[in-house]
Amino acid sequence: MNKIDEKISQQIPLQDNPTDESKGMIEPRIEACAERSYIAIPIEATLKEWGKVNALIKELFEWLKKKGLQPNGAPFFRYWTVGGTNKKFKLEVGIPVVNATFGNERVIAGTIPEGKYVIIDHKGHPDRIHETVNLLEEWSENRGITWDKKVEDNEEIWGGRFEYYLTDPAIEPDLDKWSIEIAFKIKD
């Protein structure tokens, strides 16, 4: 059990998808996760504007420090909708906290939903994360897994699509050595 992430882990045996360490990918797994509180800043940005998204992590840590609060897990991106180079992603940049807290006009409070998630660990540069996401999606499709998402106005809205940035860049500045946990919520 990972104390920081407060996960209730129920690993389900996997069979036919070996680890591909050469690409920095680890086999997907299914875990049951408890609900967790977080603070976040919502943002809409294309991949071309991603520097604005990354800058919010530092702002959130400064906000926590001013409030005298401690993080309770790794910073994350919560994707509500997925964009691309020219289409905006709708997401929240967040940090888990121990107890629900109130934000302000910029920082919001939220919860990571309880439920089962397909999780995979991406090892390596964040620019290659799409390879790991593709593996997660293919693995899940082969097992008939349905995501917690809905379609509104021809746009997919996710109930739980997360990337947890487990590596502290102050300790490990080499992006090729980073570890990122990708978690997609399974429909209840």
TINU-180262 format. One record per residue: x negated, y negated, z negated of N, C-alpha, C in turn; residue in one letter. Coordinates in steps of 0.05 Angstrom, whole numbers, plus 5000, padded with zeros to 4 digits. Each point is the difference from the previous one (the first is absolute). Layout:
+------+------+------+------+------+------+------+------+------+------+
:  n.u :  n.v :  n.w : ca.u : ca.v : ca.w :  c.u :  c.v :  c.w : type :
+------+------+------+------+------+------+------+------+------+------+
:    X :    Y :    Z :    X :    Y :    Z :    X :    Y :    Z :    A :
...
+------+------+------+------+------+------+------+------+------+------+
This chain:
+------+------+------+------+------+------+------+------+------+------+
:  n.u :  n.v :  n.w : ca.u : ca.v : ca.w :  c.u :  c.v :  c.w : type :
+------+------+------+------+------+------+------+------+------+------+
: 4983 : 5024 : 5000 : 5017 : 4976 : 5000 : 4982 : 4975 : 5000 :    M :
: 5007 : 4981 : 5017 : 4985 : 4975 : 5002 : 5012 : 4979 : 4981 :    N :
: 4987 : 4995 : 4977 : 5011 : 4982 : 4980 : 5006 : 4972 : 5011 :    K :
: 4982 : 4989 : 5016 : 5004 : 4973 : 5011 : 5025 : 4999 : 5016 :    I :
: 5004 : 5019 : 5017 : 5023 : 4999 : 5018 : 5026 : 5011 : 4988 :    D :
: 4998 : 5012 : 4975 : 5023 : 5010 : 4986 : 5017 : 5019 : 5018 :    E :
: 4987 : 5018 : 5014 : 5014 : 5017 : 5018 : 5008 : 5026 : 4986 :    K :
: 5023 : 5010 : 5007 : 5008 : 5026 : 4992 : 4995 : 5017 : 5025 :    I :
: 4979 : 5015 : 4999 : 4991 : 5014 : 5024 : 5010 : 5028 : 5002 :    S :
: 5013 : 5006 : 5022 : 5009 : 5027 : 5006 : 4989 : 5007 : 5027 :    Q :
: 4976 : 5010 : 5002 : 4988 : 5007 : 5025 : 5014 : 5024 : 5011 :    Q :
: 5007 : 4998 : 5026 : 5012 : 5023 : 5014 : 4978 : 5012 : 5017 :    I :
: 4997 : 5026 : 4999 : 4978 : 5013 : 5016 : 5003 : 4993 : 5030 :    P :
: 4978 : 4994 : 5012 : 4999 : 4994 : 5029 : 4985 : 5023 : 5013 :    L :
: 5007 : 5005 : 5026 : 4989 : 5023 : 5012 : 4982 : 4995 : 5025 :    Q :
: 5011 : 4988 : 5020 : 4988 : 5001 : 5026 : 4987 : 4974 : 5010 :    D :
: 4991 : 4983 : 4982 : 4988 : 4975 : 5009 : 4974 : 4995 : 4985 :    N :
: 4978 : 5010 : 5010 : 4975 : 4997 : 4985 : 4991 : 4971 : 4998 :    P :
: 4984 : 4995 : 4980 : 4988 : 4973 : 4997 : 4982 : 4995 : 5023 :    T :
: 5000 : 4976 : 5011 : 4982 : 4992 : 5021 : 4982 : 4978 : 4988 :    D :
: 4979 : 5009 : 4986 : 4983 : 4981 : 4986 : 4984 : 4983 : 5020 :    E :
: 4996 : 5010 : 5025 : 4984 : 4985 : 5019 : 5014 : 4974 : 5007 :    S :
: 5027 : 5000 : 4998 : 5015 : 4975 : 5006 : 5008 : 4986 : 4974 :    K :
: 4990 : 5010 : 4978 : 5007 : 4986 : 4974 : 5028 : 5005 : 4991 :    G :
: 5013 : 5022 : 5009 : 5027 : 5005 : 4992 : 5002 : 5025 : 4982 :    M :
: 5018 : 4999 : 4981 : 5005 : 5022 : 4982 : 5029 : 5009 : 5006 :    I :
: 5005 : 5025 : 4995 : 5026 : 5012 : 5005 : 5022 : 4986 : 4985 :    E :
: 5023 : 4996 : 5012 : 5023 : 4988 : 4986 : 5010 : 5018 : 4978 :    P :
: 5014 : 4988 : 4981 : 5011 : 5015 : 4977 : 5027 : 4986 : 4993 :    R :
: 5016 : 5014 : 4986 : 5026 : 4989 : 4990 : 4997 : 4997 : 4970 :    I :
: 5007 : 4976 : 4990 : 5000 : 4995 : 4971 : 5025 : 4986 : 4992 :    E :
: 5010 : 5007 : 4976 : 5022 : 4985 : 4988 : 4988 : 4978 : 4983 :    A :
: 5009 : 4976 : 5005 : 4989 : 4976 : 4987 : 5021 : 4986 : 4983 :    C :
: 4992 : 4991 : 4977 : 5018 : 4985 : 4982 : 5002 : 4971 : 5010 :    A :
: 5022 : 4987 : 4993 : 5004 : 4972 : 5007 : 4979 : 4983 : 4985 :    E :
: 4989 : 4980 : 5013 : 4980 : 4983 : 4988 : 5006 : 4970 : 5007 :    R :
: 4994 : 4983 : 4981 : 5004 : 4971 : 5004 : 4976 : 4989 : 5014 :    S :
: 5004 : 4978 : 5014 : 4978 : 4986 : 5013 : 5007 : 4971 : 5004 :    Y :
: 4979 : 4984 : 5006 : 5003 : 4973 : 5009 : 4990 : 4998 : 5028 :    I :
: 5011 : 4982 : 5016 : 4992 : 4999 : 5028 : 5005 : 4973 : 5012 :    A :
: 4988 : 4996 : 5023 : 5006 : 4976 : 5017 : 5009 : 5011 : 5027 :    I :
: 5025 : 4993 : 5008 : 5010 : 5008 : 5026 : 4986 : 4983 : 5022 :    P :
: 4997 : 5013 : 5023 : 4987 : 4986 : 5023 : 5009 : 5013 : 5026 :    I :
: 5001 : 4985 : 5021 : 5004 : 5011 : 5027 : 4975 : 4992 : 5016 :    E :
: 4988 : 5019 : 5013 : 4976 : 4995 : 5015 : 4995 : 5021 : 5022 :    A :
: 4988 : 4992 : 5022 : 4991 : 5019 : 5020 : 4972 : 5010 : 4993 :    T :
: 4991 : 5020 : 5015 : 4973 : 5009 : 4995 : 4979 : 4978 : 5005 :    L :
: 5006 : 4982 : 5018 : 4982 : 4978 : 5006 : 4997 : 4981 : 4976 :    K :
: 5021 : 5000 : 4983 : 5001 : 4982 : 4977 : 4993 : 5014 : 4974 :    E :
: 4988 : 5024 : 5001 : 4997 : 5017 : 4976 : 4983 : 4988 : 4979 :    W :
: 4983 : 4981 : 5006 : 4983 : 4987 : 4980 : 5017 : 4987 : 4979 :    G :
: 5023 : 4989 : 5008 : 5019 : 4987 : 4981 : 5011 : 5021 : 4980 :    K :
: 5004 : 5024 : 5010 : 5011 : 5022 : 4983 : 4979 : 5007 : 4979 :    V :
: 4976 : 5006 : 5009 : 4978 : 5008 : 4983 : 4994 : 4979 : 4978 :    N :
: 5002 : 4975 : 5007 : 4994 : 4978 : 4981 : 5019 : 5000 : 4976 :    A :
: 5024 : 5012 : 5003 : 5019 : 5000 : 4978 : 4992 : 5018 : 4976 :    L :
: 4983 : 5019 : 5005 : 4992 : 5018 : 4978 : 4985 : 4983 : 4979 :    I :
: 4981 : 4984 : 5008 : 4986 : 4983 : 4982 : 5019 : 4981 : 4985 :    K :
: 5019 : 4988 : 5014 : 5019 : 4982 : 4988 : 5017 : 5015 : 4978 :    E :
: 5007 : 5024 : 5005 : 5016 : 5016 : 4980 : 4983 : 5006 : 4975 :    L :
: 4975 : 5008 : 5004 : 4983 : 5005 : 4977 : 4996 : 4974 : 4983 :    F :
: 4998 : 4977 : 5013 : 4997 : 4975 : 4986 : 5026 : 4993 : 4985 :    E :
: 5023 : 5006 : 5012 : 5026 : 4995 : 4987 : 5003 : 5018 : 4975 :    W :
: 4992 : 5026 : 5003 : 5001 : 5018 : 4976 : 4982 : 4989 : 4978 :    L :
: 4976 : 4991 : 5007 : 4981 : 4990 : 4980 : 5012 : 4976 : 4985 :    K :
: 5012 : 4982 : 5015 : 5012 : 4976 : 4988 : 5022 : 5007 : 4980 :    K :
: 5015 : 5021 : 5007 : 5022 : 5009 : 4983 : 4991 : 5019 : 4977 :    K :
: 4975 : 5007 : 5000 : 4989 : 5018 : 4980 : 5010 : 5029 : 5003 :    G :
: 5006 : 5007 : 5025 : 5009 : 5027 : 5006 : 4979 : 5017 : 5013 :    L :
: 5001 : 5026 : 4996 : 4981 : 5019 : 5011 : 5013 : 5016 : 5023 :    Q :
: 4985 : 5005 : 5021 : 5011 : 5018 : 5021 : 5002 : 5028 : 4989 :    P :
: 5019 : 5015 : 5011 : 5004 : 5028 : 4992 : 4998 : 5018 : 5025 :    N :
: 4979 : 4996 : 5016 : 4997 : 5016 : 5024 : 4987 : 4983 : 5021 :    G :
: 4996 : 5012 : 5023 : 4987 : 4988 : 5023 : 5018 : 4980 : 5015 :    A :
: 4989 : 4979 : 5011 : 5015 : 4982 : 5017 : 5011 : 5016 : 5024 :    P :
: 5023 : 4991 : 5011 : 5012 : 5014 : 5022 : 5014 : 4981 : 5019 :    F :
: 5006 : 5011 : 5023 : 5018 : 4988 : 5020 : 5025 : 5017 : 5000 :    F :
: 5023 : 4987 : 4997 : 5026 : 5014 : 5003 : 5012 : 4989 : 5026 :    R :
: 5003 : 5018 : 5019 : 5011 : 4993 : 5026 : 5030 : 5003 : 5000 :    Y :
: 5014 : 4978 : 5005 : 5029 : 5002 : 5004 : 5006 : 5005 : 5030 :    W :
: 4986 : 4987 : 5018 : 5001 : 5006 : 5028 : 4972 : 5001 : 5011 :    T :
: 4996 : 5015 : 5021 : 4974 : 5004 : 5012 : 4999 : 4983 : 5026 :    V :
: 4978 : 4985 : 5002 : 4996 : 4983 : 5024 : 4977 : 5010 : 5016 :    G :
: 4985 : 4981 : 5012 : 4978 : 5007 : 5017 : 4983 : 4975 : 5005 :    G :
: 4987 : 5001 : 5023 : 4982 : 4978 : 5007 : 5015 : 4973 : 5003 :    T :
: 5024 : 5002 : 5012 : 5016 : 4976 : 5005 : 5026 : 4999 : 4985 :    N :
: 5008 : 5023 : 4989 : 5025 : 5001 : 4985 : 4993 : 4999 : 4970 :    K :
: 5015 : 4984 : 4985 : 4994 : 4996 : 4972 : 5008 : 5024 : 4983 :    K :
: 4982 : 5008 : 4982 : 5006 : 5019 : 4979 : 5015 : 4984 : 4978 :    F :
: 5020 : 5012 : 4987 : 5012 : 4988 : 4976 : 4990 : 5018 : 4977 :    K :
: 4986 : 4988 : 4981 : 4988 : 5015 : 4979 : 4997 : 4984 : 4975 :    L :
: 4993 : 5014 : 4979 : 4992 : 4988 : 4974 : 4972 : 5009 : 4994 :    E :
: 4984 : 4982 : 4991 : 4973 : 5006 : 4989 : 5004 : 5001 : 4970 :    V :
: 4995 : 5023 : 4987 : 5007 : 5003 : 4972 : 4979 : 5013 : 4983 :    G :
: 5005 : 4998 : 4974 : 4983 : 5013 : 4980 : 5019 : 5012 : 4978 :    I :
: 4997 : 5026 : 4994 : 5016 : 5011 : 4978 : 4994 : 4987 : 4973 :    P :
: 5020 : 4997 : 4983 : 4997 : 4989 : 4973 : 5014 : 5019 : 4981 :    V :
: 4993 : 4998 : 4974 : 5011 : 5019 : 4980 : 5030 : 4996 : 4997 :    V :
: 5009 : 4976 : 4996 : 5028 : 4994 : 4995 : 5010 : 4981 : 5021 :    N :
: 5026 : 5002 : 5006 : 5012 : 4981 : 5018 : 4995 : 4972 : 4990 :    A :
: 4994 : 4982 : 5018 : 4994 : 4972 : 4992 : 5015 : 4982 : 5019 :    T :
: 5001 : 4975 : 4994 : 5012 : 4980 : 5017 : 4979 : 4987 : 5016 :    F :
: 5006 : 4994 : 5025 : 4982 : 4986 : 5017 : 5005 : 4970 : 5000 :    G :
: 4996 : 4988 : 5022 : 5006 : 4971 : 5003 : 5011 : 4997 : 5029 :    N :
: 4998 : 4975 : 5010 : 5011 : 4996 : 5027 : 4983 : 5015 : 5021 :    E :
: 4976 : 5007 : 4994 : 4983 : 5014 : 5020 : 4995 : 5030 : 4992 :    R :
: 4996 : 5005 : 4975 : 4995 : 5028 : 4991 : 5026 : 5012 : 4991 :    V :
: 5006 : 5023 : 5010 : 5025 : 5014 : 4993 : 4994 : 5025 : 4984 :    I :
: 5020 : 5009 : 4985 : 4998 : 5025 : 4986 : 5016 : 5021 : 5015 :    A :
: 4990 : 5025 : 5000 : 5014 : 5021 : 5014 : 4994 : 5027 : 4987 :    G :
: 5011 : 5021 : 5012 : 4995 : 5027 : 4991 : 4993 : 5019 : 5024 :    T :
: 4981 : 5017 : 4995 : 4994 : 5021 : 5019 : 5020 : 5022 : 4994 :    I :
: 5016 : 5008 : 5020 : 5022 : 5019 : 4994 : 4990 : 5028 : 4992 :    P :
: 5015 : 5011 : 4981 : 4996 : 5027 : 4991 : 5008 : 5019 : 5024 :    E :
: 4986 : 5022 : 5002 : 5008 : 5019 : 5020 : 4976 : 5017 : 5010 :    G :
: 5005 : 5016 : 5020 : 4979 : 5016 : 5012 : 4988 : 4985 : 5023 :    K :
: 4973 : 5002 : 5002 : 4985 : 4986 : 5020 : 4982 : 5020 : 5014 :    Y :
: 4996 : 4996 : 5026 : 4978 : 5013 : 5014 : 4977 : 4981 : 4998 :    V :
: 4977 : 5011 : 4990 : 4977 : 4984 : 4994 : 4976 : 5012 : 5014 :    I :
: 4983 : 4982 : 5011 : 4975 : 5008 : 5013 : 4979 : 4980 : 4992 :    I :
: 4976 : 5009 : 4997 : 4977 : 4982 : 4993 : 4984 : 4994 : 5025 :    D :
: 4998 : 4974 : 5006 : 4983 : 4991 : 5022 : 4973 : 4993 : 4989 :    H :
: 4979 : 5013 : 5011 : 4973 : 4994 : 4992 : 4986 : 4986 : 5024 :    K :
: 4992 : 4974 : 4996 : 4986 : 4986 : 5021 : 5012 : 4973 : 5004 :    G :
: 4992 : 4988 : 5022 : 5007 : 4972 : 5007 : 5030 : 4997 : 5003 :    H :
: 5011 : 4979 : 4989 : 5029 : 4995 : 5002 : 5009 : 4997 : 5030 :    P :
: 4983 : 4991 : 5017 : 5007 : 4997 : 5028 : 5007 : 5027 : 5014 :    D :
: 4992 : 5022 : 4987 : 5006 : 5027 : 5011 : 5024 : 5013 : 4986 :    R :
: 5014 : 4985 : 4983 : 5021 : 5012 : 4984 : 5023 : 5012 : 5018 :    I :
: 5003 : 4988 : 5024 : 5021 : 5011 : 5017 : 4996 : 5029 : 5007 :    H :
: 4975 : 5009 : 5001 : 4995 : 5029 : 5005 : 5011 : 5017 : 4978 :    E :
: 4997 : 4991 : 4975 : 5009 : 5015 : 4977 : 5031 : 4999 : 4999 :    T :
: 5011 : 4977 : 5006 : 5030 : 4997 : 5000 : 5011 : 5019 : 5021 :    V :
: 4987 : 5002 : 5024 : 5010 : 5018 : 5020 : 4999 : 5029 : 4991 :    N :
: 4979 : 5007 : 4985 : 4999 : 5028 : 4989 : 5022 : 5005 : 4980 :    L :
: 5005 : 4980 : 4983 : 5022 : 5003 : 4980 : 5027 : 5003 : 5014 :    L :
: 5005 : 4984 : 5020 : 5025 : 5001 : 5015 : 5004 : 5026 : 5014 :    E :
: 4978 : 5010 : 5013 : 5001 : 5025 : 5015 : 5005 : 5024 : 4981 :    E :
: 4985 : 5000 : 4978 : 5002 : 5021 : 4980 : 5029 : 5001 : 4989 :    W :
: 5011 : 4976 : 4994 : 5027 : 4999 : 4989 : 5021 : 5008 : 5020 :    S :
: 4997 : 4991 : 5025 : 5019 : 5007 : 5021 : 5001 : 5031 : 5004 :    E :
: 4976 : 5012 : 4999 : 4999 : 5030 : 5003 : 5014 : 5014 : 4977 :    N :
: 5005 : 4987 : 4978 : 5013 : 5012 : 4977 : 5029 : 4990 : 4997 :    R :
: 5010 : 4984 : 5019 : 5027 : 4990 : 4999 : 5006 : 4980 : 4978 :    G :
: 4979 : 4986 : 4992 : 5004 : 4980 : 4978 : 5013 : 4975 : 5012 :    I :
: 5019 : 4989 : 4985 : 5014 : 4975 : 5008 : 4992 : 4978 : 4981 :    T :
: 4993 : 4977 : 5011 : 4991 : 4977 : 4984 : 5023 : 4985 : 4988 :    W :
: 4994 : 4986 : 4979 : 5020 : 4982 : 4987 : 4998 : 4973 : 5015 :    D :
: 5017 : 4998 : 5021 : 5001 : 4975 : 5016 : 5027 : 4999 : 5013 :    K :
: 5007 : 4976 : 5009 : 5025 : 4995 : 5014 : 4994 : 4981 : 5023 :    K :
: 5020 : 4999 : 5018 : 4997 : 4982 : 5023 : 5021 : 4978 : 4998 :    V :
: 4991 : 4975 : 5001 : 5018 : 4977 : 5000 : 4991 : 4981 : 5022 :    E :
: 5019 : 4993 : 5017 : 4993 : 4982 : 5023 : 4977 : 5010 : 5016 :    D :
: 5000 : 5026 : 5006 : 4979 : 5013 : 5016 : 4972 : 4999 : 4987 :    N :
: 4999 : 4998 : 4974 : 4975 : 4999 : 4986 : 5000 : 5020 : 4977 :    E :
: 4979 : 5017 : 4999 : 4997 : 5019 : 4978 : 4992 : 4985 : 4974 :    E :
: 5015 : 5005 : 4979 : 4993 : 4988 : 4974 : 4994 : 5024 : 4981 :    I :
: 4976 : 4999 : 4989 : 4990 : 5022 : 4983 : 5008 : 4996 : 4971 :    W :
: 5008 : 5022 : 4987 : 5005 : 5000 : 4972 : 4975 : 5004 : 4983 :    G :
: 4980 : 5011 : 5012 : 4975 : 5004 : 4986 : 4977 : 5009 : 5019 :    G :
: 4985 : 4980 : 5009 : 4977 : 5005 : 5017 : 4977 : 4983 : 4989 :    R :
: 4980 : 5014 : 4989 : 4979 : 4986 : 4985 : 4972 : 5008 : 5009 :    F :
: 4981 : 4981 : 4996 : 4972 : 5005 : 5003 : 4987 : 4990 : 4974 :    E :
: 4987 : 5017 : 4984 : 4987 : 4993 : 4975 : 4970 : 4998 : 5006 :    Y :
: 4989 : 4977 : 4994 : 4971 : 4995 : 5005 : 4984 : 5007 : 4975 :    Y :
: 4990 : 5025 : 4999 : 4988 : 5011 : 4977 : 4971 : 4991 : 4995 :    L :
: 4987 : 4990 : 5020 : 4972 : 4991 : 4998 : 4999 : 4971 : 4993 :    T :
: 4984 : 4993 : 4980 : 4995 : 4972 : 4993 : 4978 : 4989 : 5018 :    D :
: 5006 : 4980 : 5017 : 4980 : 4990 : 5018 : 4976 : 4987 : 4986 :    P :
: 5003 : 4992 : 4975 : 4978 : 4989 : 4985 : 4980 : 5021 : 4993 :    A :
: 5009 : 5025 : 4997 : 4982 : 5023 : 4994 : 4991 : 5013 : 5025 :    I :
: 5017 : 5003 : 5020 : 4993 : 5013 : 5025 : 5008 : 4982 : 5024 :    E :
: 4981 : 4983 : 5009 : 5006 : 4982 : 5022 : 5001 : 5013 : 5028 :    P :
: 4989 : 5025 : 5002 : 4999 : 5014 : 5025 : 5027 : 5011 : 5007 :    D :
: 5015 : 4988 : 5019 : 5027 : 5008 : 5006 : 5001 : 5029 : 5010 :    L :
: 4979 : 5011 : 5011 : 4999 : 5028 : 5009 : 5001 : 5019 : 4977 :    D :
: 4996 : 4991 : 4975 : 5000 : 5017 : 4977 : 5025 : 4996 : 4983 :    K :
: 5020 : 4985 : 5010 : 5024 : 4995 : 4985 : 5018 : 5024 : 4999 :    W :
: 5018 : 5000 : 4979 : 5020 : 5021 : 4996 : 5027 : 4986 : 4998 :    S :
: 5019 : 5008 : 5017 : 5027 : 4988 : 5001 : 5020 : 5023 : 4999 :    I :
: 5019 : 4998 : 4980 : 5021 : 5020 : 4998 : 5024 : 4990 : 5015 :    E :
: 5010 : 5015 : 5019 : 5024 : 4994 : 5016 : 5023 : 5017 : 4989 :    I :
: 5023 : 4987 : 4994 : 5022 : 5014 : 4988 : 5026 : 4992 : 5014 :    A :
: 5015 : 5019 : 5011 : 5026 : 4995 : 5013 : 5021 : 5015 : 4983 :    F :
: 5021 : 4985 : 4992 : 5021 : 5012 : 4984 : 5018 : 5018 : 5017 :    K :
: 5006 : 5024 : 4990 : 5018 : 5019 : 5013 : 5029 : 4992 : 4992 :    I :
: 5018 : 5002 : 5019 : 5028 : 4994 : 4995 : 5011 : 5019 : 4980 :    K :
: 5015 : 4989 : 4980 : 5011 : 5017 : 4978 : 5022 : 5018 : 5011 :    D :
+------+------+------+------+------+------+------+------+------+------+
